[in-house]
Amino acid sequence: MDIVVRLDVMLALRKMKSRELAAEIGISEQNLSLLKSGKVKGIRFETLSRICEALDCQPGDILEAVEHRDVEK
């Protein structure tokens, strides 16, 4: 299984820009971009919690476990 980050989907649904979210949760736009692209090895629960609070969603709305063959590369 792989974990796929669907943060871009939630941002679009909430009509929020990455810049706005980064400012609201207190991380750099660059770090948020790395998270959106799935190029990070992990995320702090505190950061995930702030993202979920800002986007009014659950962690499962942002992170999805998929079979290896289903991952877009």
N, C-alpha and C positions, 0 to 999 in steps of 0.2 A: 504494500500500500504506500501511496505517496500522499502528502498533504498539499492541497492546492489552495492558494490564497485567492479569495473572491472579493477582495476589498474594492476593486474597481466597480464591480456590479453594485455593491451597496452604496458607493458614492453616487453612482448614476441614479439609482432608485431614490436617493435622498436629495438629488439635485445639489450636491455639495462638491466643491472643488478640493483637490488634494491640499492646496495651500491653506484653505480654510480649516480643514480637519487637522493638519499639522499644527497650526497656530492654537487651535482649541485644546488639543491634547498635550501640547508642549514638547513636540519632537520636531526635528528638522525636516524640511521638505525632502531632502536627499534620503534620509532614513525611511521616511514614509514611502518614497519611490522604490527603494530596495525591498521593502516589505510587500508592496503591491505587486512587484515583479516576481516575488517568490525567491529572491536571491539572498535570503537570510536563513540562518540555521535554526533560529528560534525567536521567540517573542516573550517578553515578560508578561506575566499575568496582569500586572498593574497597567501596562500599556494596552493590552487587549481589553481590559475592563474600561479604560478611558475611551477607546475606540467605540466599544459597544454602547457606552453611555451617550457619546456624541451622535452616533448614528441611530440610536434607539433600536438596537438589534441584539441578537444573541451571538455568542462565539461561533455557533454552527452556521450562522448566516455568512460568516467571513471565511471560515476554514472548512475545507471539505476533504475527506479521505476518499481517494479514488484508486482503482486498480492501476498498476504500472502502465498497461497498454492504453488507458484512457487519458493519460496526462498529455497536455498540449505542450510541445517544446519549441 
